[in-house]
Amino acid sequence: MKNNLPDLEDTNYKIIQVNALLSYVSNDLVDLSNAVESGNKDDVTIQASYMDDRTFLTCRTVLDLIGEIQKDVEACIIPIDEVSGRADN
């Protein structure tokens, strides 16, 4: 069963990458979040226009990494359920 599990060191590295990338664009995301919370569509448009390609590409990379992390976690949950007997329920 162990051979089917993802490399958790690789998964941990992906988590570190997500953290670093989000730190890199955090100010842009905070400004956009504040504009969304205000409910003013013009503010959202203005804040989004301030975000450059770097920010959008970084966010896209983060989403891709999160998807990979999710697959790794799901690959670990199935064997845990099998060992604990929860898979039968």
N, C-alpha and C positions, 0 to 999 in steps of 0.2 A: 504494500500500500504506500510505503514511504516514497517509492520511485515516482508516483503520480503527483506528489505534492509540488507546488511551486517553490522556487528558490526564495526563501524568506529574506535572505540578505539582499537580493535584488528588489524584493517588495519594499524593504526598509529604505533602500536607496531611492526608490520612486517616491516614497513619502517625504524624504528629505528634499528631493527635487521640487515637489509640489510646494512645500513650505517656503523654499527659497524663491521660487517663481512668484508665489503670491506676495511675498514681501517686496519683490521687485516692482509690482504693479499696485500695491496696496493703496497708495494715495489716489490713483485714478479710480479704483474700485469704490473707495469711500466716498469720493465726490459724486460718482454716479449713483451710488446707493442713497445718498442724501437727497439727490434730485428726484429719485423714484419715490422715496418716502414723502416728499413734499406734495406729490400728486400733480405737479405742474409739468405738463408735457413739454412745454417750451424749455424748461430747465433741463429735462432729460435729454432733449435734442442737443442743447448747447453743450452739456457735459460729455455726451457721446461724441460730439464733433471734436472736442479737445483730445479725446483718446486717439493716439496714433496707431499705425499698423503694428508697431512693436507690442502695444498693450493687447490688441485683439489676438495677435499670433501667440503671445504668451498665455493668454487665457485659454486659447484653443489647445495648446500643449498641456496645460494643467488639466483640462477636461479629458484629454486622451489618457494622461497618466492616471487620473482617478478611475477611469474605466478599466485600465489594466490592473490597478490595485483591487478593484471590486472583483474582478475575475479571479485573482489570486486568493482573496479571502473566501469567495464562494467555493473554490477548489479545496480549501482546507475544511470548510464546514461540512461538506458531504462525508468525508472520511470520519470526522468526529461523530456525526450522527450515526454512522454505521457501527462504530466502536461502542457507543453508548447505548445502542439499541433503539434510538429514537427514529431511525429510518423506517421501522415497521409500523409506527403509529400513524 
